Amino acid sequence: MKAKGKRERLTSVQIRSEYLIEKEMQEIRSQIIPFAQAKGIYTNEDVERAFR
């Protein structure tokens, strides 16, 4: 985790890796959304309530 206010120079490999991870997370999220909505989960607050 990066410290606030401190900039870290990323290599092209790190940038590509972060991009691919973000893309994969978006894909997973898009697959999960219909199941969450079927259970009435639409917002971050709904998710938090589900885990309390």
N, CA, C and O atoms as CSV, one atom per row, in Angstrom:
chain,resi,resn,atom,element,x,y,z
A,1,MET,N,N,0.842,-1.180,0.000
A,1,MET,CA,C,0.000,0.000,0.000
A,1,MET,C,C,0.882,1.235,0.000
A,1,MET,O,O,1.878,1.304,0.720
A,2,LYS,N,N,0.510,2.196,-0.804
A,2,LYS,CA,C,1.299,3.418,-0.917
A,2,LYS,C,C,0.959,4.384,0.204
A,2,LYS,O,O,-0.194,4.488,0.621
A,3,ALA,N,N,1.967,5.087,0.686
A,3,ALA,CA,C,1.744,6.109,1.699
A,3,ALA,C,C,1.080,7.316,1.050
A,3,ALA,O,O,1.360,7.649,-0.102
A,4,LYS,N,N,0.201,7.963,1.798
A,4,LYS,CA,C,-0.475,9.141,1.266
A,4,LYS,C,C,0.525,10.246,0.999
A,4,LYS,O,O,1.455,10.468,1.775
A,5,GLY,N,N,0.321,10.930,-0.105
A,5,GLY,CA,C,1.172,12.062,-0.438
A,5,GLY,C,C,2.522,11.692,-1.022
A,5,GLY,O,O,3.292,12.574,-1.404
A,6,LYS,N,N,2.814,10.435,-1.096
A,6,LYS,CA,C,4.096,9.983,-1.628
A,6,LYS,C,C,3.858,9.330,-2.980
A,6,LYS,O,O,3.041,8.417,-3.097
A,7,ARG,N,N,4.551,9.785,-3.975
A,7,ARG,CA,C,4.400,9.207,-5.317
A,7,ARG,C,C,5.461,8.146,-5.540
A,7,ARG,O,O,6.635,8.325,-5.213
A,8,GLU,N,N,5.017,7.050,-6.100
A,8,GLU,CA,C,5.917,5.944,-6.403
A,8,GLU,C,C,5.962,5.783,-7.923
A,8,GLU,O,O,4.921,5.745,-8.580
A,9,ARG,N,N,7.146,5.690,-8.465
A,9,ARG,CA,C,7.270,5.464,-9.911
A,9,ARG,C,C,7.022,3.989,-10.183
A,9,ARG,O,O,7.661,3.117,-9.595
A,10,LEU,N,N,6.099,3.730,-11.070
A,10,LEU,CA,C,5.768,2.359,-11.409
A,10,LEU,C,C,6.442,1.981,-12.729
A,10,LEU,O,O,6.554,2.791,-13.649
A,11,THR,N,N,6.875,0.753,-12.789
A,11,THR,CA,C,7.435,0.247,-14.038
A,11,THR,C,C,6.288,-0.123,-14.974
A,11,THR,O,O,5.140,-0.235,-14.544
A,12,SER,N,N,6.594,-0.306,-16.225
A,12,SER,CA,C,5.554,-0.695,-17.183
A,12,SER,C,C,4.968,-2.057,-16.820
A,12,SER,O,O,3.789,-2.302,-17.076
A,13,VAL,N,N,5.755,-2.935,-16.238
A,13,VAL,CA,C,5.257,-4.246,-15.804
A,13,VAL,C,C,4.256,-4.071,-14.667
A,13,VAL,O,O,3.217,-4.730,-14.651
A,14,GLN,N,N,4.561,-3.187,-13.715
A,14,GLN,CA,C,3.648,-2.942,-12.603
A,14,GLN,C,C,2.343,-2.305,-13.091
A,14,GLN,O,O,1.259,-2.662,-12.631
A,15,ILE,N,N,2.460,-1.373,-14.015
A,15,ILE,CA,C,1.268,-0.721,-14.561
A,15,ILE,C,C,0.386,-1.738,-15.272
A,15,ILE,O,O,-0.831,-1.755,-15.084
A,16,ARG,N,N,1.001,-2.579,-16.083
A,16,ARG,CA,C,0.248,-3.608,-16.803
A,16,ARG,C,C,-0.391,-4.588,-15.836
A,16,ARG,O,O,-1.538,-4.989,-16.034
A,17,SER,N,N,0.325,-4.975,-14.804
A,17,SER,CA,C,-0.199,-5.900,-13.810
A,17,SER,C,C,-1.411,-5.298,-13.096
A,17,SER,O,O,-2.431,-5.965,-12.926
A,18,GLU,N,N,-1.294,-4.037,-12.682
A,18,GLU,CA,C,-2.416,-3.370,-12.012
A,18,GLU,C,C,-3.613,-3.248,-12.953
A,18,GLU,O,O,-4.756,-3.418,-12.529
A,19,TYR,N,N,-3.359,-2.959,-14.209
A,19,TYR,CA,C,-4.429,-2.856,-15.203
A,19,TYR,C,C,-5.150,-4.195,-15.353
A,19,TYR,O,O,-6.380,-4.247,-15.365
A,20,LEU,N,N,-4.383,-5.270,-15.467
A,20,LEU,CA,C,-4.988,-6.592,-15.650
A,20,LEU,C,C,-5.768,-7.021,-14.419
A,20,LEU,O,O,-6.827,-7.636,-14.542
A,21,ILE,N,N,-5.263,-6.708,-13.240
A,21,ILE,CA,C,-5.982,-7.036,-12.000
A,21,ILE,C,C,-7.296,-6.270,-11.951
A,21,ILE,O,O,-8.336,-6.845,-11.630
A,22,GLU,N,N,-7.260,-4.984,-12.266
A,22,GLU,CA,C,-8.477,-4.168,-12.268
A,22,GLU,C,C,-9.495,-4.705,-13.273
A,22,GLU,O,O,-10.688,-4.780,-12.980
A,23,LYS,N,N,-9.022,-5.070,-14.440
A,23,LYS,CA,C,-9.908,-5.611,-15.481
A,23,LYS,C,C,-10.550,-6.925,-15.016
A,23,LYS,O,O,-11.742,-7.147,-15.230
A,24,GLU,N,N,-9.766,-7.781,-14.387
A,24,GLU,CA,C,-10.278,-9.057,-13.886
A,24,GLU,C,C,-11.312,-8.823,-12.775
A,24,GLU,O,O,-12.338,-9.501,-12.732
A,25,MET,N,N,-11.044,-7.874,-11.888
A,25,MET,CA,C,-11.988,-7.564,-10.815
A,25,MET,C,C,-13.305,-7.047,-11.388
A,25,MET,O,O,-14.374,-7.396,-10.887
A,26,GLN,N,N,-13.243,-6.227,-12.425
A,26,GLN,CA,C,-14.463,-5.729,-13.068
A,26,GLN,C,C,-15.265,-6.868,-13.689
A,26,GLN,O,O,-16.494,-6.878,-13.623
A,27,GLU,N,N,-14.572,-7.816,-14.285
A,27,GLU,CA,C,-15.237,-8.975,-14.886
A,27,GLU,C,C,-15.925,-9.821,-13.821
A,27,GLU,O,O,-17.072,-10.234,-13.996
A,28,ILE,N,N,-15.232,-10.076,-12.731
A,28,ILE,CA,C,-15.813,-10.852,-11.633
A,28,ILE,C,C,-17.036,-10.133,-11.083
A,28,ILE,O,O,-18.079,-10.746,-10.855
A,29,ARG,N,N,-16.899,-8.825,-10.873
A,29,ARG,CA,C,-18.008,-8.028,-10.341
A,29,ARG,C,C,-19.227,-8.118,-11.261
A,29,ARG,O,O,-20.353,-8.271,-10.786
A,30,SER,N,N,-19.007,-8.023,-12.563
A,30,SER,CA,C,-20.135,-8.071,-13.502
A,30,SER,C,C,-20.828,-9.431,-13.475
A,30,SER,O,O,-22.024,-9.522,-13.754
A,31,GLN,N,N,-20.091,-10.479,-13.143
A,31,GLN,CA,C,-20.684,-11.813,-13.049
A,31,GLN,C,C,-21.462,-12.006,-11.755
A,31,GLN,O,O,-22.428,-12.767,-11.718
A,32,ILE,N,N,-21.043,-11.314,-10.684
A,32,ILE,CA,C,-21.662,-11.467,-9.370
A,32,ILE,C,C,-22.911,-10.602,-9.211
A,32,ILE,O,O,-23.824,-10.967,-8.471
A,33,ILE,N,N,-22.960,-9.463,-9.895
A,33,ILE,CA,C,-24.047,-8.503,-9.713
A,33,ILE,C,C,-25.442,-9.127,-9.817
A,33,ILE,O,O,-26.271,-8.851,-8.950
A,34,PRO,N,N,-25.747,-9.943,-10.816
A,34,PRO,CA,C,-27.109,-10.497,-10.889
A,34,PRO,C,C,-27.487,-11.321,-9.643
A,34,PRO,O,O,-28.637,-11.287,-9.204
A,35,PHE,N,N,-26.535,-12.048,-9.086
A,35,PHE,CA,C,-26.812,-12.849,-7.891
A,35,PHE,C,C,-27.062,-11.958,-6.677
A,35,PHE,O,O,-27.949,-12.230,-5.867
A,36,ALA,N,N,-26.273,-10.896,-6.561
A,36,ALA,CA,C,-26.443,-9.952,-5.449
A,36,ALA,C,C,-27.793,-9.256,-5.570
A,36,ALA,O,O,-28.516,-9.136,-4.582
A,37,GLN,N,N,-28.135,-8.803,-6.758
A,37,GLN,CA,C,-29.404,-8.111,-6.944
A,37,GLN,C,C,-30.588,-9.030,-6.656
A,37,GLN,O,O,-31.615,-8.576,-6.150
A,38,ALA,N,N,-30.457,-10.298,-6.969
A,38,ALA,CA,C,-31.525,-11.257,-6.673
A,38,ALA,C,C,-31.752,-11.380,-5.167
A,38,ALA,O,O,-32.837,-11.762,-4.729
A,39,LYS,N,N,-30.735,-11.058,-4.382
A,39,LYS,CA,C,-30.853,-11.094,-2.920
A,39,LYS,C,C,-31.125,-9.709,-2.338
A,39,LYS,O,O,-31.110,-9.534,-1.119
A,40,GLY,N,N,-31.376,-8.721,-3.208
A,40,GLY,CA,C,-31.707,-7.382,-2.748
A,40,GLY,C,C,-30.509,-6.521,-2.405
A,40,GLY,O,O,-30.642,-5.535,-1.680
A,41,ILE,N,N,-29.349,-6.876,-2.913
A,41,ILE,CA,C,-28.122,-6.114,-2.647
A,41,ILE,C,C,-27.815,-5.262,-3.874
A,41,ILE,O,O,-27.514,-5.769,-4.955
A,42,TYR,N,N,-27.903,-3.924,-3.663
A,42,TYR,CA,C,-27.695,-2.990,-4.769
A,42,TYR,C,C,-26.589,-1.974,-4.499
A,42,TYR,O,O,-25.974,-1.470,-5.439
A,43,THR,N,N,-26.330,-1.670,-3.239
A,43,THR,CA,C,-25.370,-0.613,-2.904
A,43,THR,C,C,-24.283,-1.146,-1.976
A,43,THR,O,O,-24.388,-2.260,-1.463
A,44,ASN,N,N,-23.242,-0.349,-1.766
A,44,ASN,CA,C,-22.193,-0.713,-0.816
A,44,ASN,C,C,-22.772,-0.882,0.580
A,44,ASN,O,O,-22.347,-1.756,1.336
A,45,GLU,N,N,-23.750,-0.036,0.919
A,45,GLU,CA,C,-24.391,-0.129,2.229
A,45,GLU,C,C,-25.126,-1.457,2.383
A,45,GLU,O,O,-25.123,-2.049,3.462
A,46,ASP,N,N,-25.755,-1.924,1.307
A,46,ASP,CA,C,-26.426,-3.226,1.334
A,46,ASP,C,C,-25.415,-4.339,1.597
A,46,ASP,O,O,-25.692,-5.268,2.355
A,47,VAL,N,N,-24.264,-4.243,0.981
A,47,VAL,CA,C,-23.208,-5.245,1.182
A,47,VAL,C,C,-22.754,-5.232,2.640
A,47,VAL,O,O,-22.623,-6.284,3.265
A,48,GLU,N,N,-22.516,-4.036,3.176
A,48,GLU,CA,C,-22.091,-3.928,4.575
A,48,GLU,C,C,-23.126,-4.528,5.514
A,48,GLU,O,O,-22.772,-5.243,6.453
A,49,ARG,N,N,-24.419,-4.242,5.268
A,49,ARG,CA,C,-25.471,-4.803,6.102
A,49,ARG,C,C,-25.499,-6.318,6.030
A,49,ARG,O,O,-25.752,-6.985,7.034
A,50,ALA,N,N,-25.240,-6.867,4.844
A,50,ALA,CA,C,-25.269,-8.321,4.659
A,50,ALA,C,C,-24.170,-9.026,5.457
A,50,ALA,O,O,-24.301,-10.203,5.794
A,51,PHE,N,N,-23.089,-8.305,5.758
A,51,PHE,CA,C,-21.968,-8.918,6.469
A,51,PHE,C,C,-21.921,-8.576,7.949
A,51,PHE,O,O,-20.968,-8.940,8.639
A,52,ARG,N,N,-22.933,-7.883,8.441
A,52,ARG,CA,C,-22.980,-7.570,9.882
A,52,ARG,C,C,-23.561,-8.692,10.663
A,52,ARG,O,O,-23.676,-8.600,11.885
